[in-house]
Amino acid sequence: MTWYAIPSLLTLSLLIAGIQWRWTRQAPAKEKIVCLAMLGIGWTVGVLLYIYPHLPGPSQLVDLLFGRIGSMLITQGEADS
């Protein structure tokens, strides 16, 4: 495993944060907090997926959460028609 990718990811995230910070200078404080929180969450997910590449992706998570509801709606819709 190459560990230079994690500091590279951090450097890229900080570069993106610096560029976005210039765009959000006059934005309310809540927007700045949300921007930094989303960047932090994205960095954390990126590091976790780098360290544990076999973790399920976002589409698999949505399928896990809503798959059963979707299949129930589809079968119920077929029964009505």
C-alpha positions as CSV (number, residue, x, y, z in Angstrom):
1,M,0.0,0.0,0.0
2,T,1.4,3.4,-0.9
3,W,1.0,5.8,2.0
4,Y,1.9,8.9,0.0
5,A,-1.6,8.9,-1.4
6,I,-3.2,10.0,1.9
7,P,-1.0,13.2,2.3
8,S,-1.7,13.8,-1.4
9,L,-5.4,13.6,-0.8
10,L,-5.1,15.9,2.1
11,T,-3.1,18.4,0.1
12,L,-5.6,18.3,-2.7
13,S,-8.5,18.8,-0.3
14,L,-6.8,21.8,1.3
15,L,-6.2,23.2,-2.2
16,I,-9.8,22.8,-3.0
17,A,-10.8,24.3,0.4
18,G,-8.5,27.3,-0.3
19,I,-10.1,28.0,-3.7
20,Q,-13.6,27.6,-2.4
21,W,-12.9,29.8,0.6
22,R,-12.1,32.7,-1.7
23,W,-15.5,32.2,-3.4
24,T,-17.3,32.1,-0.1
25,R,-15.8,35.1,1.5
26,Q,-19.0,37.0,1.7
27,A,-21.1,34.0,2.4
28,P,-22.8,33.6,5.8
29,A,-20.9,31.6,8.4
30,K,-23.3,28.7,8.2
31,E,-22.4,28.2,4.5
32,K,-18.7,28.2,5.3
33,I,-19.3,25.6,8.1
34,V,-21.3,23.4,5.8
35,C,-18.6,23.7,3.1
36,L,-15.8,22.7,5.4
37,A,-17.9,19.9,6.9
38,M,-18.6,18.4,3.5
39,L,-15.0,18.7,2.6
40,G,-14.0,16.9,5.8
41,I,-16.6,14.2,5.2
42,G,-15.4,13.7,1.7
43,W,-11.8,13.5,2.8
44,T,-12.7,11.0,5.5
45,V,-14.6,8.8,3.0
46,G,-11.7,9.0,0.6
47,V,-9.2,7.9,3.2
48,L,-11.4,5.1,4.4
49,L,-12.0,3.8,0.8
50,Y,-8.2,4.0,0.2
51,I,-7.4,2.0,3.4
52,Y,-10.3,-0.4,3.0
53,P,-11.0,-0.7,-0.7
54,H,-13.6,-3.5,-0.2
55,L,-16.0,-1.2,1.6
56,P,-19.4,-0.9,-0.2
57,G,-19.8,2.2,-2.3
58,P,-22.6,4.8,-2.0
59,S,-24.9,3.0,-4.5
60,Q,-24.6,-0.2,-2.5
61,L,-25.5,1.7,0.6
62,V,-28.6,3.3,-1.0
63,D,-29.6,-0.2,-2.3
64,L,-29.2,-1.6,1.2
65,L,-31.3,1.2,2.8
66,F,-34.0,1.5,0.2
67,G,-33.8,-1.7,-1.9
68,R,-36.5,-3.5,0.0
69,I,-38.9,-0.6,-0.1
70,G,-38.3,-0.2,-3.8
71,S,-39.0,-3.9,-4.5
72,M,-42.2,-3.7,-2.4
73,L,-43.3,-0.6,-4.4
74,I,-42.5,-2.3,-7.7
75,T,-44.4,-5.5,-6.9
76,Q,-47.3,-3.6,-5.5
77,G,-47.5,-1.4,-8.7
78,E,-47.5,-4.5,-10.9
79,A,-50.3,-6.0,-8.8
80,D,-52.5,-2.9,-9.3
81,S,-52.2,-2.8,-13.1
